[in-house]
Amino acid sequence: MRNRSHPDQTIPRHRRLVAAAAAATSLALALGGVASASAAPADEPGSKGNAHGRTVDINLVTVNDFHGRIEQSGTAAGIARLSTAVKQLRAENPNTLFAAAGDMVGASTFTSFIQEDVPTIEALNAAGLDVSSVGNHEFDKGFADLTDRIMPLADWEYLGANVYDKETGDPALPEYWIAKMDGVRIGFVGAVTDELPSLVAPTGIEDITVGSPVDAANRVADQLSDGRSSNGEADIVIMLVHEGAAGTSIESATDPASRFGHIVLNANDNIDAIVSGHTHLPYNHVIDGRPVISSGQYGERFSNMEITYDRRSKTITSMENTLYTMATAVNSSGVVTAWLTEPDPEIVPIVTEATEVANELGSVVIGQASGALNRAQRPGVVNGVPALVENRGGESTLGNFVADVQLWALNEDGTRSVDITFMNPGGLRADINAGETTYREAADVQSFANTLVTLDMTGAEIKAVLEEQWQPAGASRPFLKLGVNEAFSYTYDPTAAQGSRIVDIFLDGAPLDLGATYSVGANSFLASGGDNFVSFRLGENKADSGKIDLEAMVDYFTVFGSAAPDYSQRAVGVDVVSVAGGQATVKLSSLDFSTTEPKAGTVTVSFDGATLATATVDPSFPDPATYDEIGRATVTFTLPAGATADSEFVITTPTGTESTFTLGAL
């Protein structure tokens, strides 16, 4: 760290970080646990101020990637409980600052999203947020929306030192902000990921350019450390950067091939701590004597960095960060049974009013559904009584419809042409009933506020994604059925070995070229490899559209006015049992949906336009019912003259399913 009173003299950092505390920071967080670089107990946040003597004690509370989660949901504590934590720390030490590393708004859940994140901004104002770097989602509606609407509403300072005016090259946003506490100046330098141009609509940021985050931070940190008060001076410099590590280990944070590793390894010594975000992962490291931290996402956690500054020697003598988990007890069903804090009574009315407004806006009809769009079902037990329960292993009209909507939305955006879209079944949380569809009903279907992402994948990688529907050993569910868009279909052999079940894949009726590259769309959870669909991580040119999945659905209803379920199956099971004596026997499956949809009744196999056989389709649930085998038939037919191993036989049902298969051997 530099001695700021003598800018020409460089002295080493002096931080009392004990070896045991430093080693503790390398531990990955698991199951909501707390990792800390501090010897302070994790259940009593706070530090005692020492402002009257030689040293000054400062608390720096940080969060990141809040994304408008103002209501308590799951392990996301909600802004009212988070505010209490901040205010408790401020009550114990008035020298407390509340800072963030971006994405405080954008990709928000329904209550905030439907009100353009105004409730989130108001709640963060009341919670006392002091400063934040901009994140990519602050640019979702364009640079002008950030500067002309969001920033004027926010009481905190938004920083972006690496955002420049395209025409002049001058900084387009505030670069730093300085707080003074008992004579100690704490400077914050903000930066956003330089991937920003690929994460938002290009038309919204056409007047700005985005440079290297670490180059900008180093430039400003040097400015704040040069001894000239005319350009700002700081005794302590904190980098707030909306970029993060791909994993929770120190090795990930220091990977020189990664964007974040480049920042960590190249930040100047006069940057005293790095507060990061973007990847939504919690970590608490000390790297080269400098805290490098992230608090995860959604207000599930927050960090408290306790800093002691010696005013006589002009040095930091202690810098210890503790990461707190808001949910302190979770039962076996995943329900939070105890929280770190109680809700802040000043914040509760803000959230209550926002929820009431959202409920009113949610009752607005956005369109019509001509038939129910349902998730798949299977027999199960609810409260000890046999009942139909959700089946994430079954093809569903809802999953396919959402994939269709997302393909339309991504192509409507116009930045790239998307060929194939996938939808994970766990992202579907409610059905759409026939009749009027309300805003709230659409929001309940996709409640996670994921954004739509595009990436380039080869046909072989797409095939690998389909194989991954059969989950690895030990997974909570053995099979997860992906929704796919209408132009995409495939056949599979349910009896084949793991990794070899996908038989044929078609796009617009033509075989998928395993060596070709296709543009693929999915929500941000799935595109990052969620639910063990790890082959998505092989994709290249990944770009976040900035459009929330709910927004895509609402836009679809706005343009088209209505939606209709497609009763044709986009995946069909084909098991060639035998080919002998001039006859073939084939078992077909996945010919029916599992809820109120019309049943196929029969299936026909034809060749060159001539019917070879028709069989009755069994609509009962298979055993086990966790797979997609509902709608089964066994078809035996005489081999037509001229048929070869590669001849295509056509499968059709009265519900619109059409697919093909080959016998593979004669």
TIKETOR-547878 format. One record per residue (C-alpha): residue in one letter; x, y, z. Coordinates in steps of 0.05 Angstrom, whole numbers, plus 5000, padded with zeros to 4 digits. Example, Ala and Ser with C-alpha at 12.3 -4.5 7.8 and 13.67 -1.06 7.14 Angstrom:
BEGIN
A524649105156/S527349795143/
END
This chain:
BEGIN
M500050005000/R502450714985/N503651235039/R498751745012/S502052335047/H508452195008/P506451994938/D513551874914/Q514951374969/T512350664963/I511850235025/P509349515032/R502349355057/H501749265132/R495848825148/R495048395209/L491847795176/V493647185216/A495746565178/A489946155202/A484946685180/A488246745112/A488045985103/A480645975122/T478946415063/S480945875014/L475245425037/A469545364988/L462745535017/A457944945021/L450744895043/G450245615062/G456145585110/V460546175128/A467746245108/S471546805141/A478247155141/S476547415209/A477147135278/A470547485295/P464747025310/A460146935250/D453746985289/E454847685317/P456548165260/G459848815278/S466149165300/K467149675355/G468950365331/N475550655353/A475151355325/H478051765381/G485251515382/R490751365333/T486750835295/V479950855262/D475550235255/I471150205193/N465949685173/L464749565099/V458449175085/T457948905014/V453048524970/N452548384895/D447648124843/F441448294884/H437048294821/G430948614853/R429748054904/I426148514952/E421447974978/Q423647385020/S423546754977/G427146114993/T434046285021/A433746984993/A432347385056/G429147985024/I431248715030/A427848825098/R432148305134/L438448525096/S437149245116/T436749035189/A443648715184/V446549355155/K443249795207/Q445449355264/L452649435241/R451850185234/A448950225304/E455049865331/N459850275290/P457650935257/N463750865211/T459950355168/L459250375093/F454549965050/A457149814980/A455349354922/A458549054860/G452949154810/D446648824783/M442449104839/V436849174789/G435048804725/A433248064717/S428648174776/T422847764801/F415847974785/T414348474840/S420248914821/F420448744747/I413248964734/Q414849644767/E421349754729/D425349614792/V422950254826/P421149874890/T428149574893/I431450264885/E426850554938/A428349984986/L435850024976/N435450774987/A431950645053/A437050105071/G442550625062/L446450355003/D452250844993/V455650634928/S455650094875/S459249924811/V454649864751/G453249154729/N451148914660/H443848894680/E443749624697/F444449704621/D438649234603/K434349804577/G440250204550/F445350704574/A440351274572/D435650894619/L441350804668/T443551534667/D436751874658/R432251434702/I435850934747/M441451384772/P436951974788/L432351514828/A438151204867/D440951564928/W447451174921/E453151324873/Y453650874812/L460850784786/G463650544720/A470950754708/N471650334646/V465550614610/Y467351154560/D463851624513/K464851334444/E465752004410/T470352354459/G473551784497/D471952134563/P469051754622/A461551664612/L460051504685/P462851714752/E469451344763/Y470251394838/W466751604902/I470151804968/A467251755038/K470752095096/M470251795165/D473952095224/G479052385178/V480051745138/R478251775064/I475551125034/G475551134959/F471350674916/V473050534843/G467750194802/A468149784738/V463749314697/T465548684659/D468448844590/E463748304563/L458148824569/P457348914493/S455448174486/L450848184547/V445948734527/A442548974464/P447849344422/T442949904404/G442350094477/I449850224486/E451750484417/D454351144446/I459250834495/T465250364494/V467649904549/G474949824566/S479049374611/P476449384683/V483249304715/D486649824671/A481250324689/A481550144763/N489050204765/R488850874730/V483851154780/A487250834840/D493751174819/Q489951834814/L487151744884/S494151584910/D498252134877/G498052634934/R494253164894/S487753344928/S485253684865/N483853014832/G481452644893/E485352294947/A483951664987/D487351315045/I483850665028/V481850444958/I476449914946/M475249634877/L467949474863/V467849054800/H462148704765/E466448114744/G467547474782/A470846804789/A468046194754/G468845774817/T469545874892/S476845664898/I482946124900/E485445754839/S479345984801/A480046704825/T487346714803/D486646354736/P490746794689/A486646554629/S480146834659/R477647544658/F477247554734/G484047244743/H486947784699/I483848304745/V486247984809/L493347864784/N494248554753/A490849014803/N495749524831/D498149494902/N494450134917/I487849764909/D486849494979/A480849024968/I476948744909/V469448664918/S466648274859/G460247984830/H457247764764/T458147004771/H453446964832/L458346544872/P460346664945/Y467746674961/N472046995013/H479446994996/V485847355016/I490447374956/D497247704962/G494848025027/R488748324994/P481448115006/V478047854943/I470747724958/S463847614931/S457347524970/G453847064920/Q446947294899/Y439947554915/G441447784986/E442447075009/R449047305040/F452847935055/S460048095073/N462648515130/M469848755121/E472749035185/I478349525170/T482949855220/Y486850455195/D492750785231/R492251535220/R499351655245/S502851155199/K497851245143/T497050495136/I491749955141/T493549535201/S487849025195/M483048815141/E478648215157/N472448005118/T466947545143/L461547265098/Y454747175132/T449046725109/M442147025122/A438546355129/T441446055193/A437245425194/V434045035137/N429844405148/S430243755108/S424944025059/G429244625043/V424845105082/V428345655121/T426545595195/A431146135223/W434146785198/L440147195220/T435847825229/E428648055234/P425548495180/D426949245184/P420249595201/E422250185157/I422949735096/V416949275107/P411749795083/I415849915019/V415749175003/T408449085024/E406249654979/A410449394921/T407348704929/E400248994930/V401649394867/A404748784834/N398648364851/E394148884820/L398448934757/G398948184756/S391448114748/V391948454680/V390147984623/I395847934572/G392647424525/Q388746784516/A390646054517/S386145634472/G387945014513/A391644864577/L399244884573/N401344384626/R407444084658/A408043334656/Q405042904711/R406042214742/P402841814798/G405342014867/V403242144938/V401242814969/N400142835045/G399642085046/V394342064992/P395541794921/A395442374871/L398442614807/V404743014818/E409443394772/N414042964729/R420243324705/G421942714664/G415942784617/E415143184553/S410243744565/T406244224522/L408544784569/G415944624562/N415544604487/F411445244485/V416545624527/A422045384481/D417945644422/V416946314456/Q424346384472/L426346224400/W421546764376/A423947274427/L431247164412/N430147214337/E425647814346/D431448154381/G435148124315/T442248094341/R443247374316/S439046824284/V437546254333/D436245554307/I434645144369/T432045304439/F431844874501/M427744944565/N429344584630/P423244274665/G425344524734/G424545234709/L417045124699/R413545254765/A406245294746/D401545134688/I397745604642/N390345454645/A385745494584/G382446174577/E385046854598/T392346894616/T394347414666/Y401047754678/R401647394745/E400046714714/A405646814664/A410347034720/D408646424762/V410745964705/Q417846244704/S419246534772/F426846564773/A427747164727/N432946824685/T435447184623/L435546894553/V442546694529/T445146494461/L451246084444/D454245704386/M454444944392/T456244394344/G451343854326/A455443364367/E455043814428/I447443884419/K446943124417/A450943094481/V445943574514/L440243104495/E444142504524/E444842884589/Q437242854599/W438942174630/Q442142454693/P448542194726/A448241684782/G446342004848/A442342574817/S435842754852/R431842564790/P434042024741/F431442384679/L429943114661/K426043234597/L428043854559/G422844274523/V424944404451/N422544864396/E417744634342/A422844554286/F427144094328/S425643364341/Y429242714355/T428541974367/Y431841574423/D432540854444/P430540794518/T433940114523/A440840344500/A446740474545/Q448141144579/G450941634529/S448441244469/R440841334472/I439841894421/V438741584352/D436742124302/I436042884308/F432343324260/L431944074248/D426644314200/G425743584179/A432943484158/P438143094197/L442443514244/D449643554219/L454043354279/G459843734250/A456144384235/T455244964283/Y448445204304/S445945794345/V442645554408/G438345924459/A436745754531/N435546104597/S441646334636/F441145754686/L441045214633/A446245564589/S451145554647/G450644794653/G445244764707/D441744114723/N447843724700/F447043944627/V454544084627/S455344054551/F452444754547/R459144984576/L462444764511/G458645294472/E462345884444/N460546614431/K455946614491/A451747244496/D446547454546/S440747814513/G438948174577/K431647974565/I428247624623/D424446984607/L418047294634/E418947904590/A419547444529/M412947104548/V409347764558/D412048034492/Y409647404456/F402447484482/T402648224466/V404448094394/F400247464380/G394647544430/S393846804442/A397446144450/A395445434431/P398444784456/D401944344405/Y399743624417/S405143314374/Q411042974408/R417843264392/A421542654419/V419541934404/G422441294433/V424240754382/D426640064403/V427739594345/V426238924378/S427338454320/V428238414245/A427537694222/G423537264173/G421537854131/Q418338204190/A420238754238/T417838884309/V418839574338/K416839854406/L414840584404/S414141044464/S413141764484/L407041824438/D402542154490/F402742734539/S400942584611/T395443084631/T389043324598/E391743314526/P388142884475/K391042184470/A394141904407/G389741284407/T393440954350/V400141004315/T401540834242/V408040624210/S408640744135/F413740694080/D413841094015/G406741334031/A403940634042/T401340424110/L405039814137/A401639744205/T397240094255/A397439944330/T393640164392/V397440654437/D397340494512/P396141154549/S397440884619/F403341104660/P409540664653/D413340384712/P417440744732/A413641374712/T419541844721/Y421641754648/D418141984584/E415241314563/I407741464567/G404141294503/R406940604483/A405640144425/T408739534394/V408439514318/T409938894276/F410038964200/T412338604138/L418538894107/P416839214041/A420539023978/G426739443967/A427439644040/T434639714065/A437939824132/D437740564119/S430640614093/E426441114131/F419940884162/V415041424181/I411341454248/T404841854252/T399241944303/P392442294300/T395142814349/G400243064299/T406542694319/E410942524260/S417842224262/T422141714225/F426641134242/T431040634207/L431839894224/G439339924224/A440139204201/L436438714157/
END
